[in-house]
Amino acid sequence: MTPALGVCYYPEHWPESQWAEDAARMAEIGLSWVRIGEFAWSRMEPRPGQFDWGWLDRAIDTLGAAGLRVVLGTPTATPPRWMLERHPDMLAYDAEGRVRGFGSRRHYCFSHRGYRAESARIVTALAERYGRNPHVQAWQTDNEYGCHDTVLSYSPAAEAAFRDWLAQKYQSPEALNRAWGNVFWSMDYDEFSQIGLPNLTVTEANPAHVMDFRRFASDEVKAFNKIQTDILRRHSTAPISHNYMGRITEFDHFATGQDLDIATWDAYPLGFLSDRLEVSDDHRRRFARQGDPDFQAFHHDLYRAVGRGRWWIMEQQPGPVNWAPHNPDPLPGMARLWAAEAFAHGAEAVCYFRWRQAPFAQEQMHAGLLRPDSAPAPAYHEAAGLAAELAQMGEIKLQPARVALVFDYASAWAWQTQPQGRGFDYFRLVFHAYKGLRKLGLSVDILPPDTADLDGYALVLAPGLATISAPLMAAFAAFKGVALIGPRSNAKTVDFATPVPLPPNLPGLAAVVARVESLPADLPVALREGGHFEIWREKCETEIAPEEETLDGWPALLTAGGISYLAGWPDEVALQRILTKLCARAGVGTETLPEGLRRRETQSHVLWVNYNAESVEYQGINLPAAGVLWQEK
């Protein structure tokens, strides 16, 4: 499939007389996909049961007549105001017990059964009308599950659904009490109806209670989404997607993705650097107009795994956004660079958000391909240029990676539940490892935590897995390559208890984590070979001669056969040394790339990506600032 460009469009925001001109301009610059409809419920159904499809019929026909393919969104992220008259208790509650009200978006609780029925009703009406429309060639469910901290709801509806979920899981209060360890602090329950939500407790709630609530909340997202996908499949053969986001771990995307055909995500590199990354001030300044060199790539690889090979960017930042603490203007070339890098990671399509900058409401300051006066913004010309390049290149096929990294949403919940030290964050740990691999010039696959077969990989990393699943443990035991596991891996049972035998309890590796310590920033632990452990360190008892050790005499890296265990959170110096060593052992070639320069292999090309604000020369290649180069193999 030849990669395609697209755009997000809101015909309901603009005069109908403008639609045909907009569609013609989209097609003229080489766009082929248009996403519409995901926020338009009040226009589709102005009053309960009274539908107005005429405007949407004409919008779809206008776009289709210009040769554009439509992604039609279900509008359930923005229920109309009249919905609250029908279901005044449908709103979510925050952890402090406050109602999260109407006036923006995502104003619903996933657990409210009445709202689920209303969602099914509007999706059914939408699917019946457009399921066979030749211009509607893909669907999007809802919009950005989890945005604005909306997965975890502490509403009465959530409490009732959680009690039912627990009753189905445990069958009896006695079984729940045993699993949760409720003998501690006299927390035993006699009836499921006694169990509340794990908020507003005097001190921290039982971590097993919290973990079950996190699993429940994730299951509610999956169930809400599946209601929609089941309806759409009854009326349409077009593929179904959902647009995930960056660094959102509140629900299991792998589980939700099982009911979808395509994983998409919304990529806002400058907003994410400003808002969602622990980096130095120097790093933030250096890449303020380009974005972090690895954050986008990590999510490309993650969502390729969630989509089982099929993924898009549904919203690509084209200029300054409106929601981050600071919102710089991207350097010239970045709208092209970000999209080109996505295609090198296997994206089928990249859609810019949005076509025209809105002159009203909350997102007035969010740039589009056009300014509010319809004049082209800089990204308009970059998108046109990239579309022409892609047409010449044709199909881009992925080169299978030799290195893989395991990612687990439940581990993120576990270490949020009991971090044991400020700064211990699962995403941060895994992303640290990913960055280390990218700095060595490597392409990386991301794997789900229940992966049962590691054949084809030479090196697999699994940092911070709270519980290693039985399929993955068996895969490690049979693996013929090199595996690096840890730190803080296999440290909890599924009921959030400390397992016995003690961790890491890995095949062939006789070692016990006897004690752990979390480290403040001014108390790193030095390694004899250079670098430090920071944030987290484990003291392992073992008869194995350590491959690396700390200056105070404890094992830092233990190896038995093809399995290595890392007993701490390495800083960048230690990480690069250890990864280089293990790559050499696994027969994986590496190269230490200059700061801000990255590479990604496809079957026919190497894409060089320069995230720097200045040109970079490397191995005879000169890349301009914010530039990309497709180099034939």
C-alpha positions as CSV (number, residue, x, y, z in Angstrom):
1,M,0.0,0.0,0.0
2,T,1.3,3.4,-1.0
3,P,1.4,5.7,2.1
4,A,-1.3,8.4,2.0
5,L,-1.8,11.8,3.6
6,G,-5.0,13.2,5.0
7,V,-6.5,15.8,7.1
8,C,-9.2,16.3,9.8
9,Y,-12.1,18.5,8.7
10,Y,-15.2,19.9,10.3
11,P,-17.8,20.8,7.7
12,E,-20.2,21.8,10.4
13,H,-17.8,24.6,11.3
14,W,-17.9,26.3,7.9
15,P,-20.5,27.6,5.4
16,E,-21.7,24.9,3.1
17,S,-20.8,27.1,0.1
18,Q,-17.1,26.6,1.1
19,W,-17.1,22.8,1.2
20,A,-16.4,22.2,-2.5
21,E,-13.6,24.6,-2.6
22,D,-12.0,23.1,0.5
23,A,-12.3,19.6,-0.9
24,A,-10.8,20.6,-4.2
25,R,-7.8,22.2,-2.5
26,M,-7.3,19.1,-0.4
27,A,-7.2,16.9,-3.4
28,E,-5.0,19.4,-5.3
29,I,-2.1,19.2,-2.8
30,G,-2.3,15.4,-2.7
31,L,-4.4,14.6,0.3
32,S,-6.6,11.5,0.0
33,W,-8.2,10.9,3.5
34,V,-10.5,13.2,5.4
35,R,-11.7,12.5,8.9
36,I,-15.0,14.0,9.9
37,G,-17.9,13.7,12.3
38,E,-16.4,12.8,15.6
39,F,-17.6,15.8,17.5
40,A,-20.9,16.5,15.6
41,W,-23.6,14.7,17.7
42,S,-25.6,17.8,18.3
43,R,-25.8,18.4,14.6
44,M,-26.7,14.8,13.8
45,E,-29.4,14.7,16.4
46,P,-30.4,18.2,17.5
47,R,-33.2,16.9,19.7
48,P,-33.7,13.4,21.1
49,G,-34.8,11.1,18.3
50,Q,-34.9,13.8,15.7
51,F,-32.0,13.3,13.2
52,D,-30.6,15.7,10.7
53,W,-28.5,13.8,8.2
54,G,-28.9,16.1,5.2
55,W,-25.8,18.2,6.0
56,L,-23.7,15.1,6.6
57,D,-25.0,13.5,3.4
58,R,-24.0,16.5,1.4
59,A,-20.6,16.8,3.1
60,I,-19.7,13.2,2.4
61,D,-20.8,13.5,-1.2
62,T,-18.8,16.7,-1.7
63,L,-15.6,15.2,-0.3
64,G,-16.2,12.0,-2.2
65,A,-16.8,13.8,-5.5
66,A,-13.3,15.4,-5.1
67,G,-11.8,11.9,-4.9
68,L,-11.3,12.0,-1.1
69,R,-11.9,8.9,1.1
70,V,-13.8,9.6,4.3
71,V,-13.0,8.4,7.8
72,L,-16.3,8.8,9.7
73,G,-16.1,9.2,13.4
74,T,-18.8,8.1,15.9
75,P,-19.7,11.2,17.9
76,T,-19.8,9.7,21.4
77,A,-16.9,11.8,22.9
78,T,-19.3,14.9,22.9
79,P,-22.8,14.0,23.9
80,P,-25.2,17.0,23.5
81,R,-26.5,19.0,26.4
82,W,-30.0,17.4,26.1
83,M,-28.4,14.1,27.0
84,L,-27.9,15.3,30.5
85,E,-31.6,15.9,30.9
86,R,-32.1,12.2,30.0
87,H,-29.2,10.9,32.1
88,P,-28.2,13.5,34.8
89,D,-26.1,10.9,36.5
90,M,-24.0,10.0,33.4
91,L,-21.1,12.3,34.3
92,A,-17.8,11.1,35.7
93,Y,-16.4,12.0,39.2
94,D,-12.8,12.8,39.9
95,A,-10.8,11.2,42.6
96,E,-11.8,14.0,45.0
97,G,-15.5,13.1,44.5
98,R,-16.3,16.1,42.3
99,V,-18.6,15.9,39.3
100,R,-16.9,16.6,36.0
101,G,-19.5,18.7,34.2
102,F,-20.7,19.8,30.8
103,G,-19.1,22.5,28.8
104,S,-16.2,20.9,27.0
105,R,-15.9,17.3,25.9
106,R,-15.5,13.7,27.2
107,H,-18.3,14.4,29.8
108,Y,-19.4,10.9,30.4
109,C,-18.5,7.9,32.6
110,F,-17.6,4.7,30.8
111,S,-19.6,2.7,33.4
112,H,-22.9,4.4,32.9
113,R,-25.2,1.8,31.3
114,G,-27.7,4.4,30.2
115,Y,-25.1,6.3,28.3
116,R,-23.8,3.1,26.8
117,A,-27.3,2.5,25.4
118,E,-27.4,6.1,24.0
119,S,-24.0,5.5,22.3
120,A,-25.2,2.3,20.8
121,R,-28.3,4.1,19.5
122,I,-26.4,6.9,17.7
123,V,-23.7,4.5,16.3
124,T,-26.5,2.2,15.0
125,A,-28.2,5.2,13.3
126,L,-24.9,6.3,11.8
127,A,-23.9,2.8,10.6
128,E,-27.3,2.1,9.1
129,R,-27.1,5.3,7.1
130,Y,-23.4,5.3,6.0
131,G,-22.3,1.7,6.4
132,R,-22.5,1.0,2.6
133,N,-21.7,4.6,1.4
134,P,-18.8,4.1,-1.1
135,H,-17.1,7.3,0.1
136,V,-16.9,6.1,3.8
137,Q,-13.9,3.9,3.7
138,A,-12.9,3.8,7.4
139,W,-14.4,4.4,10.8
140,Q,-13.2,5.9,14.0
141,T,-14.8,5.1,17.4
142,D,-15.3,8.0,19.8
143,N,-12.2,10.2,20.2
144,E,-9.1,9.8,22.3
145,Y,-10.1,7.5,25.1
146,G,-8.4,8.6,28.3
147,C,-7.9,12.2,27.3
148,H,-8.3,14.7,30.1
149,D,-7.9,11.9,32.8
150,T,-11.3,10.3,31.9
151,V,-10.6,6.6,32.3
152,L,-10.8,6.5,36.1
153,S,-14.2,7.6,37.3
154,Y,-15.3,7.6,40.9
155,S,-19.0,8.0,40.2
156,P,-21.9,6.0,41.6
157,A,-22.2,4.3,38.3
158,A,-18.6,3.2,38.4
159,E,-18.9,2.0,42.0
160,A,-21.9,-0.2,41.1
161,A,-20.2,-1.6,38.0
162,F,-17.0,-2.2,40.0
163,R,-18.8,-4.2,42.6
164,D,-20.4,-6.4,39.9
165,W,-17.0,-6.8,38.2
166,L,-15.5,-8.0,41.5
167,A,-18.4,-10.4,42.2
168,Q,-17.9,-12.0,38.8
169,K,-14.2,-12.3,39.3
170,Y,-14.1,-13.6,42.9
171,Q,-17.5,-15.2,43.3
172,S,-17.3,-14.7,47.1
173,P,-16.2,-12.0,49.5
174,E,-14.0,-14.6,51.2
175,A,-12.1,-15.3,48.0
176,L,-11.6,-11.5,47.5
177,N,-10.4,-11.1,51.1
178,R,-7.8,-13.8,50.6
179,A,-6.6,-12.4,47.3
180,W,-6.4,-8.8,48.6
181,G,-4.8,-9.7,51.9
182,N,-7.6,-7.9,53.8
183,V,-6.5,-9.5,57.1
184,F,-4.1,-6.6,57.1
185,W,-5.6,-3.6,58.9
186,S,-8.9,-5.4,59.4
187,M,-10.1,-4.7,55.9
188,D,-12.2,-7.8,55.5
189,Y,-15.6,-7.5,53.7
190,D,-18.7,-9.5,54.3
191,E,-20.6,-8.4,51.2
192,F,-19.6,-7.1,47.8
193,S,-22.0,-4.2,48.5
194,Q,-19.6,-3.0,51.2
195,I,-16.7,-2.4,48.8
196,G,-16.2,1.2,47.7
197,L,-13.8,2.8,45.2
198,P,-10.2,3.2,46.3
199,N,-10.3,7.0,46.7
200,L,-10.8,9.3,49.7
201,T,-9.2,6.7,52.0
202,V,-7.4,8.1,55.1
203,T,-4.0,6.9,53.8
204,E,-3.2,4.8,50.8
205,A,-5.7,2.2,49.8
206,N,-4.9,-1.5,49.6
207,P,-2.7,-1.8,46.5
208,A,-4.6,-5.0,45.4
209,H,-7.9,-3.0,45.6
210,V,-6.3,-0.3,43.5
211,M,-5.0,-2.7,40.9
212,D,-8.4,-4.4,40.5
213,F,-10.0,-1.0,40.1
214,R,-7.4,-0.2,37.4
215,R,-8.1,-3.5,35.6
216,F,-11.9,-2.9,35.9
217,A,-11.5,0.7,34.5
218,S,-9.5,-0.7,31.5
219,D,-12.1,-3.4,30.9
220,E,-14.9,-0.7,30.9
221,V,-13.1,1.1,28.1
222,K,-12.7,-2.1,26.1
223,A,-16.4,-2.9,26.7
224,F,-17.6,0.6,25.7
225,N,-15.5,0.4,22.5
226,K,-16.7,-3.1,21.6
227,I,-20.3,-2.0,21.7
228,Q,-19.5,0.3,18.8
229,T,-17.3,-2.0,16.8
230,D,-19.9,-4.8,17.0
231,I,-22.6,-2.4,15.6
232,L,-20.3,-1.0,12.8
233,R,-19.3,-4.5,11.7
234,R,-23.0,-5.5,11.2
235,H,-23.5,-2.6,8.7
236,S,-20.1,-2.0,7.1
237,T,-17.0,-3.8,5.9
238,A,-14.8,-0.7,6.2
239,P,-11.9,-1.0,8.7
240,I,-12.5,0.4,12.2
241,S,-9.9,2.5,14.1
242,H,-9.5,4.5,17.3
243,N,-7.2,7.4,17.8
244,Y,-5.0,6.8,20.9
245,M,-2.6,9.4,22.4
246,G,1.0,9.9,23.6
247,R,2.0,8.5,27.0
248,I,-1.5,7.5,28.0
249,T,-1.4,4.2,30.1
250,E,-4.7,4.4,32.0
251,F,-6.2,1.6,29.9
252,D,-4.8,-1.4,28.1
253,H,-4.5,-0.4,24.5
254,F,-3.7,-4.0,23.4
255,A,-7.0,-5.2,24.9
256,T,-9.0,-2.5,23.3
257,G,-7.2,-2.9,20.0
258,Q,-8.3,-6.6,19.7
259,D,-11.7,-5.3,18.5
260,L,-10.3,-2.8,16.0
261,D,-8.7,-3.2,12.6
262,I,-6.3,-0.2,12.7
263,A,-4.6,1.5,15.6
264,T,-4.2,5.3,15.1
265,W,-2.7,7.9,17.4
266,D,-2.6,11.7,17.7
267,A,1.0,13.0,17.4
268,Y,1.8,16.4,18.8
269,P,5.6,16.4,19.2
270,L,6.1,19.9,20.6
271,G,3.2,19.7,23.0
272,F,4.4,16.3,24.3
273,L,8.0,17.6,24.8
274,S,6.6,20.6,26.8
275,D,4.0,18.6,28.7
276,R,4.8,14.9,29.1
277,L,8.6,14.2,29.3
278,E,11.1,14.3,32.1
279,V,14.1,15.9,30.4
280,S,16.7,18.5,31.2
281,D,16.1,22.2,30.5
282,D,18.9,22.0,27.9
283,H,17.2,19.2,26.1
284,R,13.8,20.9,26.2
285,R,15.4,24.1,24.8
286,R,17.4,22.3,22.1
287,F,14.3,20.4,20.7
288,A,11.6,22.9,21.6
289,R,10.7,23.5,17.9
290,Q,11.3,19.9,16.7
291,G,10.1,17.6,19.5
292,D,12.0,14.8,21.3
293,P,13.9,12.7,18.8
294,D,12.5,9.4,20.1
295,F,9.0,10.1,21.6
296,Q,7.1,9.9,18.3
297,A,9.1,6.8,17.1
298,F,8.3,5.0,20.3
299,H,4.6,5.5,19.8
300,H,4.8,4.6,16.1
301,D,6.3,1.2,17.2
302,L,3.9,0.8,20.1
303,Y,0.8,1.4,18.0
304,R,2.0,-0.8,15.2
305,A,2.0,-3.6,17.8
306,V,-1.5,-2.5,19.1
307,G,-2.8,-2.6,15.6
308,R,-1.2,-5.9,14.8
309,G,0.8,-4.3,12.0
310,R,-1.8,-1.7,10.8
311,W,-1.5,1.8,12.1
312,W,-2.0,5.5,11.2
313,I,-1.5,8.9,12.6
314,M,-5.0,10.4,12.8
315,E,-3.9,13.8,14.0
316,Q,-0.5,15.2,13.1
317,Q,0.6,18.5,14.6
318,P,1.0,21.1,11.7
319,G,2.0,24.2,13.7
320,P,1.6,25.6,17.3
321,V,-0.9,23.9,19.4
322,N,-3.1,25.4,22.1
323,W,-2.9,23.0,25.1
324,A,0.7,22.7,26.3
325,P,2.4,24.8,28.9
326,H,4.3,26.5,26.1
327,N,3.5,26.2,22.4
328,P,6.4,27.1,20.0
329,D,6.1,27.2,16.3
330,P,7.7,24.2,14.6
331,L,10.9,24.7,12.6
332,P,10.4,24.8,8.8
333,G,10.4,21.2,7.6
334,M,9.0,19.5,10.7
335,A,5.6,18.8,9.3
336,R,7.3,16.9,6.5
337,L,9.9,15.3,8.9
338,W,7.3,14.0,11.4
339,A,5.2,12.4,8.6
340,A,8.1,10.9,6.8
341,E,9.4,9.2,9.9
342,A,5.9,7.8,10.6
343,F,5.9,6.2,7.1
344,A,9.3,4.7,7.7
345,H,7.8,3.0,10.8
346,G,5.0,1.5,8.7
347,A,2.2,4.1,8.9
348,E,-0.5,3.6,6.2
349,A,-1.7,7.2,6.5
350,V,-0.8,10.5,8.2
351,C,-3.7,13.0,8.7
352,Y,-2.9,16.5,9.7
353,F,-5.0,18.2,12.4
354,R,-6.7,20.3,11.1
355,W,-7.6,21.7,7.7
356,R,-8.4,25.2,8.8
357,Q,-7.6,26.9,12.1
358,A,-10.8,27.5,14.0
359,P,-11.7,31.2,14.8
360,F,-13.9,30.3,17.8
361,A,-14.1,28.2,20.9
362,Q,-11.4,26.3,22.8
363,E,-9.0,25.5,20.0
364,Q,-8.7,29.0,18.4
365,M,-4.9,28.9,19.0
366,H,-4.4,25.5,17.4
367,A,-2.9,25.8,14.0
368,G,-4.1,24.1,10.8
369,L,-2.9,23.6,7.3
370,L,-4.8,26.9,6.6
371,R,-5.1,30.0,8.7
372,P,-8.6,31.1,9.8
373,D,-8.7,33.4,6.7
374,S,-8.1,30.3,4.5
375,A,-4.6,31.4,3.5
376,P,-2.0,28.6,3.5
377,A,0.0,28.1,6.7
378,P,3.5,26.7,6.4
379,A,2.5,23.1,6.8
380,Y,0.2,23.3,3.8
381,H,3.2,23.6,1.5
382,E,5.1,20.9,3.4
383,A,2.2,18.5,3.1
384,A,2.0,19.2,-0.6
385,G,5.7,18.5,-1.1
386,L,5.6,15.3,0.9
387,A,2.6,14.0,-1.0
388,A,4.5,14.5,-4.3
389,E,7.5,12.6,-2.8
390,L,5.4,9.7,-1.6
391,A,3.8,9.4,-5.0
392,Q,7.2,8.9,-6.6
393,M,8.4,6.5,-3.9
394,G,5.5,4.1,-4.1
395,E,5.0,1.4,-1.5
396,I,7.2,1.4,1.7
397,K,7.8,-2.0,3.2
398,L,9.1,-2.6,6.7
399,Q,12.3,-4.3,7.4
400,P,11.7,-6.8,10.4
401,A,13.7,-5.5,13.4
402,R,16.2,-7.7,15.2
403,V,15.6,-6.0,18.5
404,A,12.4,-5.9,20.5
405,L,11.1,-4.3,23.7
406,V,8.2,-5.6,25.8
407,F,5.5,-3.0,26.9
408,D,2.8,-3.7,29.5
409,Y,0.1,-1.4,30.6
410,A,-0.6,-3.3,33.8
411,S,3.0,-2.7,34.9
412,A,2.3,1.0,34.5
413,W,-0.6,0.7,36.9
414,A,1.4,-1.4,39.3
415,W,4.2,1.1,39.7
416,Q,1.8,4.0,39.9
417,T,0.0,2.1,42.6
418,Q,3.1,1.5,44.6
419,P,6.1,3.5,43.2
420,Q,8.1,3.1,46.3
421,G,10.0,6.2,45.3
422,R,9.3,9.5,43.6
423,G,10.3,9.3,40.0
424,F,9.7,5.6,39.5
425,D,7.4,5.6,36.5
426,Y,7.1,2.5,34.2
427,F,6.7,4.5,31.0
428,R,9.7,6.6,31.8
429,L,11.8,3.4,32.4
430,V,10.8,1.7,29.2
431,F,11.2,4.9,27.1
432,H,14.7,5.3,28.6
433,A,15.6,1.8,27.3
434,Y,14.0,2.6,23.9
435,K,16.0,5.8,23.6
436,G,19.2,3.9,24.3
437,L,18.5,1.5,21.5
438,R,17.6,4.3,19.1
439,K,20.9,6.2,19.9
440,L,22.7,3.0,18.8
441,G,21.0,3.3,15.3
442,L,18.7,0.4,15.9
443,S,15.1,-0.2,14.6
444,V,12.9,-1.6,17.4
445,D,9.7,-3.7,17.5
446,I,7.5,-3.4,20.6
447,L,5.8,-6.5,21.9
448,P,2.7,-7.1,24.1
449,P,3.3,-8.7,27.5
450,D,1.7,-12.0,26.6
451,T,4.0,-12.6,23.7
452,A,4.6,-16.4,23.4
453,D,7.2,-16.5,20.6
454,L,10.4,-14.5,20.4
455,D,11.8,-16.3,17.3
456,G,13.3,-13.9,14.8
457,Y,14.7,-11.5,17.4
458,A,18.3,-11.4,18.5
459,L,17.9,-9.1,21.5
460,V,14.7,-8.6,23.6
461,L,14.4,-6.1,26.5
462,A,11.8,-6.3,29.3
463,P,12.4,-3.6,31.9
464,G,10.0,-3.2,34.8
465,L,7.5,-6.0,34.1
466,A,5.6,-6.2,37.4
467,T,4.4,-9.7,36.6
468,I,5.9,-11.8,33.8
469,S,3.1,-13.7,32.1
470,A,3.3,-17.5,31.7
471,P,3.5,-17.3,27.9
472,L,6.3,-14.7,28.0
473,M,8.2,-16.7,30.7
474,A,8.1,-19.8,28.5
475,A,9.2,-17.7,25.5
476,F,12.2,-16.5,27.5
477,A,13.1,-20.0,28.5
478,A,13.1,-21.2,24.9
479,F,14.7,-18.0,23.5
480,K,17.9,-18.6,21.5
481,G,18.9,-14.9,21.6
482,V,19.9,-12.5,24.3
483,A,17.3,-11.2,26.8
484,L,17.8,-8.3,29.2
485,I,15.2,-8.3,32.0
486,G,14.8,-5.8,34.8
487,P,15.0,-3.8,36.9
488,R,12.0,-4.5,39.2
489,S,10.7,-7.3,37.0
490,N,8.5,-10.3,38.1
491,A,8.3,-8.5,41.5
492,K,4.5,-8.9,42.1
493,T,1.9,-11.6,41.7
494,V,-1.3,-10.8,39.8
495,D,-2.9,-10.0,43.2
496,F,-0.1,-7.5,44.0
497,A,1.6,-9.6,46.6
498,T,5.4,-10.3,46.8
499,P,5.9,-13.7,45.2
500,V,7.8,-16.6,46.8
501,P,10.2,-17.7,45.4
502,L,11.4,-14.1,45.5
503,P,12.1,-12.2,42.2
504,P,13.4,-12.2,39.7
505,N,12.8,-16.0,39.5
506,L,14.0,-16.3,35.9
507,P,14.8,-19.5,33.9
508,G,18.4,-20.6,34.7
509,L,19.3,-17.5,36.7
510,A,19.8,-18.3,40.4
511,A,19.5,-15.0,42.1
512,V,17.2,-13.4,44.7
513,V,16.4,-9.7,45.1
514,A,16.9,-9.5,48.9
515,R,16.4,-5.8,49.3
516,V,15.5,-2.8,47.2
517,E,16.0,0.9,47.6
518,S,14.7,4.0,45.8
519,L,17.3,6.7,45.3
520,P,16.9,10.5,45.5
521,A,18.6,12.4,42.7
522,D,21.6,13.3,44.9
523,L,22.2,9.6,45.9
524,P,23.1,7.7,42.8
525,V,25.0,4.3,43.1
526,A,28.2,4.2,41.1
527,L,29.1,1.2,38.8
528,R,32.7,0.0,38.6
529,E,32.6,0.1,34.8
530,G,31.2,3.7,34.8
531,G,27.9,5.4,35.1
532,H,25.4,5.0,37.9
533,F,22.2,3.4,39.0
534,E,19.6,6.2,39.7
535,I,16.0,6.2,41.0
536,W,16.1,2.4,41.8
537,R,18.6,-0.2,42.9
538,E,18.2,-3.9,44.0
539,K,20.6,-5.9,46.2
540,C,20.7,-9.4,44.8
541,E,22.0,-12.5,46.5
542,T,23.6,-15.0,44.1
543,E,26.4,-17.4,43.5
544,I,26.7,-16.2,40.0
545,A,29.8,-14.0,39.3
546,P,28.3,-10.6,38.3
547,E,29.1,-9.3,34.8
548,E,29.0,-5.8,36.3
549,E,28.8,-4.6,39.9
550,T,28.4,-1.5,41.9
551,L,31.2,0.2,43.7
552,D,29.8,-0.9,47.0
553,G,30.1,-4.6,45.9
554,W,26.6,-5.6,44.8
555,P,25.8,-7.3,41.5
556,A,24.6,-4.8,38.9
557,L,24.3,-7.1,35.8
558,L,23.9,-10.9,36.2
559,T,24.0,-13.3,33.2
560,A,23.2,-17.0,32.9
561,G,23.0,-18.4,29.4
562,G,21.1,-16.0,27.2
563,I,19.3,-14.2,30.1
564,S,20.7,-11.1,31.8
565,Y,19.2,-9.4,34.8
566,L,19.7,-5.7,35.4
567,A,19.5,-4.9,39.1
568,G,18.9,-1.1,38.9
569,W,17.9,1.8,36.7
570,P,21.0,2.7,34.7
571,D,21.8,6.3,33.8
572,E,22.6,7.0,30.1
573,V,26.3,6.2,30.4
574,A,25.7,2.8,32.0
575,L,22.8,2.0,29.7
576,Q,24.7,2.7,26.5
577,R,27.6,0.5,27.6
578,I,25.4,-2.4,28.6
579,L,23.3,-2.2,25.5
580,T,26.3,-2.1,23.2
581,K,27.8,-5.1,25.0
582,L,24.6,-7.1,24.7
583,C,24.0,-6.1,21.1
584,A,27.5,-7.4,20.3
585,R,26.8,-10.7,22.1
586,A,23.6,-11.0,20.1
587,G,25.3,-10.3,16.8
588,V,23.4,-7.0,16.3
589,G,25.5,-4.2,14.8
590,T,25.4,-0.8,16.4
591,E,26.6,2.7,15.7
592,T,26.6,5.6,18.2
593,L,24.7,8.4,16.4
594,P,25.3,12.1,16.9
595,E,22.8,13.8,19.2
596,G,19.4,14.3,17.5
597,L,20.2,12.1,14.5
598,R,18.2,8.9,14.1
599,R,17.8,6.2,11.5
600,R,15.1,3.8,10.5
601,E,15.4,0.9,8.1
602,T,12.8,-0.2,5.6
603,Q,13.3,-3.0,3.1
604,S,14.6,-0.7,0.4
605,H,15.8,2.4,2.2
606,V,17.3,3.8,5.3
607,L,15.5,7.0,6.5
608,W,17.9,9.4,8.2
609,V,16.1,11.9,10.4
610,N,17.8,15.1,11.7
611,Y,15.9,16.5,14.7
612,N,18.5,19.2,15.2
613,A,18.0,22.9,14.5
614,E,21.3,22.8,12.6
615,S,22.6,20.6,9.8
616,V,24.5,17.4,10.6
617,E,27.1,15.6,8.6
618,Y,27.6,11.9,9.3
619,Q,29.3,9.2,7.3
620,G,29.4,11.4,4.3
621,I,25.7,12.3,4.5
622,N,24.7,15.9,5.1
623,L,21.3,16.4,6.5
624,P,19.9,19.9,6.7
625,A,18.3,21.2,9.9
626,A,14.9,19.5,10.5
627,G,15.6,17.4,7.5
628,V,15.1,13.8,6.3
629,L,16.9,11.7,3.7
630,W,15.7,8.5,2.1
631,Q,18.9,6.6,1.3
632,E,18.6,3.6,-1.0
633,K,20.2,0.4,0.4
